[in-house]
Structures are given as C-alpha cells and as structure tokens.
C-alpha cells in the first residue's frame, strides 16, 4: 500500500489529497492535513474520487463511426480522419467550434487552444460549465487590472467581514463554505445576500433576503449605503478611486424607499451593515456560481462595492468568485476561452450558425444541450476518459488519460496554480490529451515538438503573465502559487453600473410565480462523472425514489393556496414551455416564488433550455410561471 499526494479535481476549491494504491490499483483517498485550503478535510465528492478513477467505464481505444456504428480504430487512422477533415473545412473560422473542458489540465487546454486557433483557424472556443465566469473576470480586469481573483481561500481565515453573494456555496464548494463557517466561529461577521434560505444563510450573522430577480438592485442599494457612510468620513477622493463621481450619479436615482420596496430588504439594515463593514479590518466578497453565475449588471456593483470599501489588498480581504469546476480559472488564463466569449453551445442552435464541425473534450454533464442540432453536424469529435452520452453523437472518439495518469497543473478558483503528478500510467495506447492534440497538429503540418508536460508548461509560463517564473518543480515543492502576486492591489477605475430601480422580469398576470433554478443537494449527479461513483450516486437514487420526476420547492402557504401537498404532481407553465413535476414543501423559498433544482434531465432539456434566461441571466434569473395542480 502506498499514498501519493495530489489535488482533488472535482471543484474549484483545489483541496489537497492523497490517493491510496494497493497492488497498483487506486483503492482509496485521504485528505491532506498540511494543505492550506482543505486542511485535513474533503467533501463527499472528494472522499469518493477513487471510485470514479477506478470505474470500468473508460474509453480505452479510438473509435470511428462507420455505417452508423462506432468501431475500434487505430490512433493513426482516427488522427488522420480528424486532421484531414478539419483542414478541409472551407471556412473554419465560422464552421468549426471547439468546446474544451474546465476539468482538463492547463497543459491540455493550452494546446487545445493552439490547435484550434493556430492549426485550424477558428476562434470559436468555449469550455463546458463556463457559465458567466467571463463576465466576472472582465469586471476584475477592468477594475483591478488582472482577470484574476483577489485574495485567496486561505485569506478567508483572516477576514473580519464576509459578504456572500448568492447562497449555494455549501452545495457547490463545501470546503470553501466550511472555511467561511470557521471564520464565523472566530468572530467574522458573515452576511449572506440571497433570495432563498440555504445552509450559508443559516450560518450567516444576517441574511439579506431579497425578492427573486432583484439581486442587482439589492447590491446597488448596499453600495449606495456604503457610499453614504463612507462619504461622511470623506477619506478618499476621485484621484484614489477613479469613476467615483459617475458611480454616485448612477446611484442618485435609486431612492432608499424604492430599493426597499423592490428588494424587500429594509434599507436601515443595509445602512447598519455599511457602517459595520467600513469599520471592519478586512472584507472578503465571495460568490458561488449558481446555475451560471451572476449577470454583468450584478457583478459590476459587487466589484465596485469591494473597491469602495478601501480594503482590497489588505490581509483577509479580496474578491473570490468560486467556481464549480476545478480548472475554470486556468481555462481562461491559458487562453482557451476569453472574457469576450458568450454561450457558444447556445449559439450553435441559432438559425444563423454556420458551424459544421464540433470538437468536444470531456463533456461531464449528463445533459447535452441542442442535441438535434449537434446530431446534424458533418463532424463531431469527442475526446474523453470515461464513457459519455456525447459518444452517441460523435463520428470520431479518442480516449484520454485521466488527471492521475499525466502530469499537469490546475488553477483553483482563487488563482492558486497547483501541480498534480502522474501517479499511474494510462491504459495501453491511451495518450494524455495534450499529446493527442500535438499529434493532430503534426498531421495537419504543425509539429510543435513538445517532449513532455514540463515543456508545455514552460510554454504557458512564457506566454501567460501570471504564470511567469512558475515551473512544475517549483509548484510541486509546496502547495502551488497564486497567479496574482503583485504586492499591492489598486482599483484602476470603478465599473459602470445600471442604477435603475426596476427588476428585469416581474411575475404577474397569467404567470404569478417567480421560478428560480437552484442546486439540489445532489446536483453534481447530473455530471456524467459523478454518476460513476457509488455513495454519491446512492444518495441521488434515494432522492429520485422520493421524487422520480424531480420537484419544485414551494412555501407551505403557497402549497395551501394551490391545495397541494408534498409530492403531489403539479404543472409549471411559462411563456416558453411547461413541465410536470412534484411539489416539495420547503421554508427555503419565499411566498410567491418557486425553485426547481438543476438535476433532472427532462427538466433541463425539456423546459429550462427552452428559456435561455436560465443560462444567460445568471443565478438570479427568474422565469415567471403559472403553477397548477396536475
Ligand atoms: S470541495 Fe471540491 S476540491 Fe475539495 S474535496 Fe470537495 S470536490 Fe474536491
């Protein structure tokens, strides 16, 4: 038996773990006590990562589709088929789309980006689970000069005032949530801004519970209260904080009374919190991505709020957008996706889309959006380690090494780049993805000549500013290194905000309920990967046993008004579709609102995808619906 140190790659927290090997096989996992973020803890997913890695559901050989069925092929045949067909696209810039994986290593993603851009000439790139992280990074770059978080998860320890924007942190990133809880135990004031009750709002010192769909206005109102409180102290000027007069003007039309009436949050509570925040030694803003994060109209005032606190750069302070997937931050850093990209998969379905070929890496979601459109493409290439529903659509399938079968680096949500070593060899004939991309490039006439992962990472360090000077050896010697290493953090310019006092979508008329899309406790089981674990899958199955068609959460008062009980069938109807599901009575949702968890296939493909707001407006998206007894 031996233990081998590495990094859990199931979410953006980046916990340290040890994999246990017995007889050359992965047999278990244990937490790293010394790791500065996880400190001896793993969440339920992390504790079962060995089950995933030991699954028999691997893709072990290349396959090509012939007469409607996939058949085994040699690596050379599959590479030639893909390289030659992509090179023959008349207009790859519009006809080829590439969807990488936010779970892949930086080395894999760096070369996938080069393959797409330099070899095949397309800039249509995305990563799965990209959500709205692009908007957050764009806001951070515009305000603070780098598309990177400020502060670190380890800094949460020293935070004296923590603002949680959105409430799903405990479900998405349990160890990061636990760090917030520990800070609260040490006396930090934790304030949660969320329309629903969650584990985080329950542990918070104060729950600022805004009405669904009004988060932007609630953040703006808090910002106004801070400006007012800070203005009285008059200890900063426009020179210190460029854009301050514009921000004041944008907020001038938001009256405390209007803000209170629209959001439901007493303005006096915001004034009290503003004074407490300004008096605190340090201030950390944390937001977890909901179904797809926050929209830009909410992200911008959150970043401004942090800037006007005057505490960014101080110990225990920062802005941490915590991601659900392990290497989403790194996917942006190495240029696989940029801040300008929108919803590429959604754009595929547009009548104007000219995409004819799709190259997908490690699609870990159990739901494939726009399946019919993808099925009609001329060429679909799938690269992955595990058997995946996407293979049904693929013309060519390549196996890839898992993260324990190749050296690689991963960048956690807080910008900590960590080295994960190869701990076992991949199955015979299976290549690390970066090597496969290099072979496709070579077939297309571009031989990069990389001999190993270290050389690829040297290429990253040579071209990505935050990675300059980093090496595999240096990262392996400790617990990684943060990409934002400048000693001072200065706000270059406050961001423009929408200070208007009107919710984007209001329920009423035929659609009186505000439907939100949230995360079930078992949300990760929608992920193809987690369905291959034993214990988490068992919990998911238990939920399905109780609610086989999923559920919609309603308050007890609304259930009584509708004359339905727990588990009774109801029909939800919006302007764009309808869905039958079961009632789950919960005190987590406010009267007049409802919440559907994102974990049942039919819910997503048949209802939520039909309403694009669920994916483009962020976690505060509200779909007006009617709910009737079915
Ligand atoms: S919190 Fe994330 S990184 Fe940590 S053990 Fe859980 S899944 Fe892994």
Boltz pocket constraint, residues with backbone or C-beta under 6 A from the ligand:
constraints:
  - pocket:
      binder: B
      contacts: [[A, 8], [A, 9], [A, 10], [A, 11], [A, 12], [A, 13], [A, 14], [A, 15], [A, 38], [A, 41], [A, 42], [A, 43], [A, 44], [A, 45], [A, 46], [A, 47], [A, 172], [A, 173], [A, 174], [A, 175], [A, 176]]
      max_distance: 6.0
